[in-house]
């Protein structure tokens, strides 16, 4: 089952209300996305910790409804 880009963005906005977010559908199939997320919540966190925060915001959908997600995260 594919996941809409708007749904990904909504979950990320809920977790990171201050964030600048861009979602790109890489393959046009609703299963392969790139998410660019810049948020103050990432300040002082390692890249791994930032990505873990994004995965947590997706509420277990990675590997199920969302097959692949390339991440670019940074502190704002």
N, CA, C and O atoms as CSV, one atom per row, in Angstrom:
chain,resi,resn,atom,element,x,y,z
A,1,UNK,N,N,0.844,-1.176,0.000
A,1,UNK,CA,C,0.000,0.000,0.000
A,1,UNK,C,C,0.891,1.242,0.000
A,1,UNK,O,O,1.746,1.392,0.873
A,2,UNK,N,N,0.699,2.112,-0.954
A,2,UNK,CA,C,1.497,3.335,-1.073
A,2,UNK,C,C,1.018,4.383,-0.071
A,2,UNK,O,O,-0.096,4.320,0.449
A,3,UNK,N,N,1.893,5.336,0.173
A,3,UNK,CA,C,1.591,6.421,1.107
A,3,UNK,C,C,1.712,7.748,0.355
A,3,UNK,O,O,2.685,7.960,-0.369
A,4,UNK,N,N,0.753,8.622,0.518
A,4,UNK,CA,C,0.761,9.913,-0.174
A,4,UNK,C,C,1.775,10.864,0.459
A,4,UNK,O,O,1.986,10.849,1.672
A,5,UNK,N,N,2.390,11.681,-0.373
A,5,UNK,CA,C,3.354,12.672,0.106
A,5,UNK,C,C,2.714,13.602,1.130
A,5,UNK,O,O,3.362,13.996,2.100
A,6,UNK,N,N,1.458,13.953,0.924
A,6,UNK,CA,C,0.758,14.848,1.857
A,6,UNK,C,C,0.629,14.214,3.242
A,6,UNK,O,O,0.686,14.910,4.256
A,7,UNK,N,N,0.456,12.903,3.280
A,7,UNK,CA,C,0.358,12.208,4.566
A,7,UNK,C,C,1.705,12.225,5.292
A,7,UNK,O,O,1.757,12.422,6.506
A,8,UNK,N,N,2.783,12.019,4.550
A,8,UNK,CA,C,4.124,12.083,5.140
A,8,UNK,C,C,4.358,13.479,5.701
A,8,UNK,O,O,4.807,13.635,6.836
A,9,UNK,N,N,4.050,14.487,4.896
A,9,UNK,CA,C,4.261,15.865,5.342
A,9,UNK,C,C,3.417,16.183,6.580
A,9,UNK,O,O,3.898,16.852,7.495
A,10,UNK,N,N,2.181,15.717,6.620
A,10,UNK,CA,C,1.312,15.979,7.771
A,10,UNK,C,C,1.884,15.376,9.050
A,10,UNK,O,O,1.860,16.014,10.102
A,11,UNK,N,N,2.399,14.148,8.964
A,11,UNK,CA,C,3.004,13.513,10.137
A,11,UNK,C,C,4.238,14.276,10.598
A,11,UNK,O,O,4.452,14.462,11.796
A,12,UNK,N,N,5.047,14.713,9.642
A,12,UNK,CA,C,6.260,15.453,9.985
A,12,UNK,C,C,5.914,16.832,10.557
A,12,UNK,O,O,6.568,17.291,11.493
A,13,UNK,N,N,4.899,17.488,10.008
A,13,UNK,CA,C,4.473,18.802,10.524
A,13,UNK,C,C,3.946,18.690,11.949
A,13,UNK,O,O,4.152,19.584,12.771
A,14,UNK,N,N,3.270,17.591,12.230
A,14,UNK,CA,C,2.755,17.364,13.580
A,14,UNK,C,C,3.917,17.257,14.574
A,14,UNK,O,O,3.840,17.800,15.676
A,15,UNK,N,N,4.981,16.568,14.195
A,15,UNK,CA,C,6.132,16.366,15.077
A,15,UNK,C,C,7.067,17.572,15.101
A,15,UNK,O,O,7.691,17.855,16.124
A,16,UNK,N,N,7.166,18.285,13.976
A,16,UNK,CA,C,8.108,19.399,13.839
A,16,UNK,C,C,7.373,20.621,13.267
A,16,UNK,O,O,7.557,20.959,12.098
A,17,UNK,N,N,6.541,21.284,14.084
A,17,UNK,CA,C,5.712,22.373,13.568
A,17,UNK,C,C,6.498,23.552,12.992
A,17,UNK,O,O,5.969,24.296,12.166
A,18,UNK,N,N,7.736,23.732,13.409
A,18,UNK,CA,C,8.546,24.854,12.923
A,18,UNK,C,C,9.313,24.522,11.645
A,18,UNK,O,O,9.980,25.386,11.076
A,19,UNK,N,N,9.220,23.288,11.201
A,19,UNK,CA,C,10.112,22.785,10.156
A,19,UNK,C,C,9.810,23.332,8.770
A,19,UNK,O,O,8.670,23.635,8.420
A,20,UNK,N,N,10.892,23.443,7.994
A,20,UNK,CA,C,10.791,23.601,6.549
A,20,UNK,C,C,10.846,22.180,6.008
A,20,UNK,O,O,11.821,21.466,6.245
A,21,UNK,N,N,9.813,21.762,5.285
A,21,UNK,CA,C,9.702,20.371,4.831
A,21,UNK,C,C,9.461,20.349,3.333
A,21,UNK,O,O,8.642,21.105,2.809
A,22,UNK,N,N,10.184,19.470,2.651
A,22,UNK,CA,C,9.931,19.213,1.231
A,22,UNK,C,C,9.902,17.699,1.039
A,22,UNK,O,O,10.800,16.995,1.499
A,23,UNK,N,N,8.890,17.211,0.371
A,23,UNK,CA,C,8.757,15.785,0.076
A,23,UNK,C,C,8.796,15.622,-1.437
A,23,UNK,O,O,8.017,16.252,-2.152
A,24,UNK,N,N,9.700,14.778,-1.927
A,24,UNK,CA,C,9.807,14.485,-3.355
A,24,UNK,C,C,9.506,13.015,-3.580
A,24,UNK,O,O,10.076,12.156,-2.908
A,25,UNK,N,N,8.613,12.715,-4.523
A,25,UNK,CA,C,8.332,11.329,-4.922
A,25,UNK,C,C,9.379,10.951,-5.962
A,25,UNK,O,O,9.335,11.433,-7.094
A,26,UNK,N,N,10.306,10.100,-5.588
A,26,UNK,CA,C,11.463,9.812,-6.439
A,26,UNK,C,C,11.147,8.918,-7.630
A,26,UNK,O,O,11.799,9.018,-8.670
A,27,UNK,N,N,10.154,8.046,-7.487
A,27,UNK,CA,C,9.877,7.092,-8.556
A,27,UNK,C,C,8.473,7.237,-9.136
A,27,UNK,O,O,8.122,6.536,-10.085
A,28,UNK,N,N,7.672,8.136,-8.578
A,28,UNK,CA,C,6.315,8.313,-9.064
A,28,UNK,C,C,5.373,7.196,-8.664
A,28,UNK,O,O,4.278,7.072,-9.213
A,29,UNK,N,N,5.800,6.378,-7.699
A,29,UNK,CA,C,4.995,5.215,-7.320
A,29,UNK,C,C,4.406,5.307,-5.912
A,29,UNK,O,O,3.721,4.386,-5.467
A,30,UNK,N,N,4.666,6.406,-5.214
A,30,UNK,CA,C,4.155,6.550,-3.861
A,30,UNK,C,C,4.850,5.679,-2.836
A,30,UNK,O,O,4.379,5.565,-1.704
A,31,UNK,N,N,5.950,5.067,-3.203
A,31,UNK,CA,C,6.694,4.191,-2.291
A,31,UNK,C,C,8.128,4.644,-2.044
A,31,UNK,O,O,8.758,4.189,-1.090
A,32,UNK,N,N,8.650,5.525,-2.877
A,32,UNK,CA,C,10.049,5.952,-2.785
A,32,UNK,C,C,10.102,7.476,-2.732
A,32,UNK,O,O,9.847,8.159,-3.724
A,33,UNK,N,N,10.438,7.990,-1.553
A,33,UNK,CA,C,10.418,9.428,-1.332
A,33,UNK,C,C,11.758,9.941,-0.821
A,33,UNK,O,O,12.579,9.193,-0.289
A,34,UNK,N,N,11.946,11.243,-1.002
A,34,UNK,CA,C,13.005,11.974,-0.332
A,34,UNK,C,C,12.303,13.013,0.536
A,34,UNK,O,O,11.394,13.708,0.083
A,35,UNK,N,N,12.739,13.106,1.788
A,35,UNK,CA,C,12.212,14.133,2.685
A,35,UNK,C,C,13.363,15.031,3.112
A,35,UNK,O,O,14.390,14.559,3.600
A,36,UNK,N,N,13.180,16.313,2.923
A,36,UNK,CA,C,14.130,17.320,3.394
A,36,UNK,C,C,13.437,18.021,4.552
A,36,UNK,O,O,12.393,18.648,4.378
A,37,UNK,N,N,14.031,17.907,5.735
A,37,UNK,CA,C,13.411,18.452,6.939
A,37,UNK,C,C,14.447,19.284,7.688
A,37,UNK,O,O,15.470,18.760,8.128
A,38,UNK,N,N,14.181,20.572,7.829
A,38,UNK,CA,C,15.047,21.467,8.590
A,38,UNK,C,C,14.229,21.983,9.763
A,38,UNK,O,O,13.204,22.639,9.577
A,39,UNK,N,N,14.694,21.680,10.980
A,39,UNK,CA,C,13.934,22.045,12.175
A,39,UNK,C,C,14.875,22.420,13.312
A,39,UNK,O,O,15.969,21.870,13.435
A,40,UNK,N,N,14.441,23.351,14.132
A,40,UNK,CA,C,15.203,23.716,15.329
A,40,UNK,C,C,15.298,22.537,16.290
A,40,UNK,O,O,16.213,22.486,17.112
A,41,UNK,N,N,14.379,21.599,16.201
A,41,UNK,CA,C,14.401,20.423,17.080
A,41,UNK,C,C,15.652,19.571,16.876
A,41,UNK,O,O,16.000,18.766,17.740
A,42,UNK,N,N,16.319,19.740,15.755
A,42,UNK,CA,C,17.506,18.948,15.452
A,42,UNK,C,C,18.797,19.566,16.000
A,42,UNK,O,O,19.856,18.941,15.930
A,43,UNK,N,N,18.720,20.758,16.532
A,43,UNK,CA,C,19.918,21.451,17.028
A,43,UNK,C,C,20.630,20.606,18.081
A,43,UNK,O,O,20.016,20.133,19.037
A,44,UNK,N,N,21.931,20.427,17.887
A,44,UNK,CA,C,22.751,19.689,18.834
A,44,UNK,C,C,22.633,18.180,18.728
A,44,UNK,O,O,23.283,17.458,19.484
A,45,UNK,N,N,21.822,17.691,17.812
A,45,UNK,CA,C,21.623,16.253,17.637
A,45,UNK,C,C,22.497,15.735,16.492
A,45,UNK,O,O,22.732,16.438,15.510
A,46,UNK,N,N,22.967,14.515,16.631
A,46,UNK,CA,C,23.728,13.884,15.553
A,46,UNK,C,C,22.791,13.585,14.384
A,46,UNK,O,O,21.570,13.577,14.544
A,47,UNK,N,N,23.359,13.344,13.235
A,47,UNK,CA,C,22.552,12.999,12.056
A,47,UNK,C,C,21.719,11.747,12.329
A,47,UNK,O,O,20.556,11.672,11.931
A,48,UNK,N,N,22.309,10.777,13.000
A,48,UNK,CA,C,21.574,9.548,13.332
A,48,UNK,C,C,20.379,9.869,14.233
A,48,UNK,O,O,19.277,9.367,14.009
A,49,UNK,N,N,20.597,10.697,15.240
A,49,UNK,CA,C,19.505,11.074,16.148
A,49,UNK,C,C,18.410,11.841,15.401
A,49,UNK,O,O,17.224,11.642,15.664
A,50,UNK,N,N,18.803,12.712,14.476
A,50,UNK,CA,C,17.825,13.453,13.679
A,50,UNK,C,C,16.955,12.494,12.869
A,50,UNK,O,O,15.734,12.639,12.823
A,51,UNK,N,N,17.586,11.528,12.242
A,51,UNK,CA,C,16.852,10.561,11.422
A,51,UNK,C,C,15.945,9.702,12.296
A,51,UNK,O,O,14.827,9.376,11.896
A,52,UNK,N,N,16.409,9.337,13.472
A,52,UNK,CA,C,15.567,8.566,14.395
A,52,UNK,C,C,14.328,9.370,14.786
A,52,UNK,O,O,13.241,8.808,14.923
A,53,UNK,N,N,14.487,10.664,14.964
A,53,UNK,CA,C,13.349,11.529,15.288
A,53,UNK,C,C,12.333,11.545,14.144
A,53,UNK,O,O,11.126,11.512,14.381
A,54,UNK,N,N,12.822,11.595,12.914
A,54,UNK,CA,C,11.928,11.575,11.752
A,54,UNK,C,C,11.204,10.235,11.682
A,54,UNK,O,O,9.990,10.202,11.480
A,55,UNK,N,N,11.928,9.134,11.845
A,55,UNK,CA,C,11.288,7.813,11.803
A,55,UNK,C,C,10.224,7.690,12.887
A,55,UNK,O,O,9.156,7.128,12.643
A,56,UNK,N,N,10.502,8.209,14.078
A,56,UNK,CA,C,9.523,8.175,15.167
A,56,UNK,C,C,8.277,8.977,14.785
A,56,UNK,O,O,7.157,8.575,15.102
A,57,UNK,N,N,8.470,10.107,14.108
A,57,UNK,CA,C,7.345,10.944,13.688
A,57,UNK,C,C,6.451,10.221,12.680
A,57,UNK,O,O,5.264,10.528,12.566
A,58,UNK,N,N,7.020,9.269,11.956
A,58,UNK,CA,C,6.256,8.522,10.952
A,58,UNK,C,C,5.445,7.381,11.562
A,58,UNK,O,O,4.756,6.651,10.850
A,59,UNK,N,N,5.530,7.234,12.865
A,59,UNK,CA,C,4.667,6.339,13.631
A,59,UNK,C,C,4.602,4.908,13.099
A,59,UNK,O,O,3.519,4.342,12.948
A,60,UNK,N,N,5.767,4.332,12.817
A,60,UNK,CA,C,5.823,2.928,12.420
A,60,UNK,C,C,5.473,2.630,10.975
A,60,UNK,O,O,5.347,1.462,10.608
A,61,UNK,N,N,5.313,3.642,10.151
A,61,UNK,CA,C,4.941,3.400,8.753
A,61,UNK,C,C,6.135,3.015,7.867
A,61,UNK,O,O,5.946,2.469,6.780
A,62,UNK,N,N,7.355,3.295,8.324
A,62,UNK,CA,C,8.540,2.902,7.543
A,62,UNK,C,C,8.582,1.379,7.425
A,62,UNK,O,O,8.401,0.660,8.408
A,63,UNK,N,N,8.823,0.908,6.208
A,63,UNK,CA,C,8.901,-0.523,5.974
A,63,UNK,C,C,7.542,-1.158,5.736
A,63,UNK,O,O,7.461,-2.333,5.378
A,64,UNK,N,N,6.480,-0.398,5.928
A,64,UNK,CA,C,5.130,-0.886,5.667
A,64,UNK,C,C,4.513,-0.043,4.572
A,64,UNK,O,O,4.750,-0.274,3.386
A,65,UNK,N,N,3.714,0.944,4.979
A,65,UNK,CA,C,3.069,1.840,4.011
A,65,UNK,C,C,4.093,2.665,3.251
A,65,UNK,O,O,3.862,3.066,2.111
A,66,UNK,N,N,5.219,2.913,3.890
A,66,UNK,CA,C,6.288,3.702,3.268
A,66,UNK,C,C,7.503,2.805,3.081
A,66,UNK,O,O,8.159,2.412,4.046
A,67,UNK,N,N,7.790,2.489,1.830
A,67,UNK,CA,C,8.842,1.516,1.526
A,67,UNK,C,C,10.249,2.106,1.655
A,67,UNK,O,O,11.117,1.495,2.279
A,68,UNK,N,N,10.483,3.277,1.079
A,68,UNK,CA,C,11.827,3.849,1.065
A,68,UNK,C,C,11.759,5.355,1.258
A,68,UNK,O,O,10.939,6.041,0.648
A,69,UNK,N,N,12.646,5.859,2.126
A,69,UNK,CA,C,12.684,7.293,2.398
A,69,UNK,C,C,14.136,7.735,2.539
A,69,UNK,O,O,14.827,7.358,3.486
A,70,UNK,N,N,14.582,8.537,1.585
A,70,UNK,CA,C,15.906,9.157,1.684
A,70,UNK,C,C,15.716,10.427,2.504
A,70,UNK,O,O,14.814,11.217,2.229
A,71,UNK,N,N,16.564,10.623,3.508
A,71,UNK,CA,C,16.412,11.764,4.406
A,71,UNK,C,C,17.539,12.754,4.289
A,71,UNK,O,O,18.708,12.385,4.181
A,72,UNK,N,N,17.172,14.018,4.313
A,72,UNK,CA,C,18.134,15.104,4.509
A,72,UNK,C,C,17.586,15.936,5.652
A,72,UNK,O,O,16.532,16.560,5.533
A,73,UNK,N,N,18.306,15.938,6.754
A,73,UNK,CA,C,17.869,16.695,7.923
A,73,UNK,C,C,18.945,17.687,8.323
A,73,UNK,O,O,20.132,17.464,8.088
A,74,UNK,N,N,18.512,18.792,8.936
A,74,UNK,CA,C,19.447,19.798,9.425
A,74,UNK,C,C,18.724,20.661,10.439
A,74,UNK,O,O,17.501,20.794,10.419
A,75,UNK,N,N,19.525,21.249,11.339
A,75,UNK,CA,C,18.973,22.204,12.292
A,75,UNK,C,C,18.704,23.510,11.574
A,75,UNK,O,O,19.436,23.892,10.662
A,76,UNK,N,N,17.680,24.174,11.978
A,76,UNK,CA,C,17.272,25.439,11.387
A,76,UNK,C,C,17.991,26.576,12.063
A,76,UNK,O,O,17.784,27.736,11.707
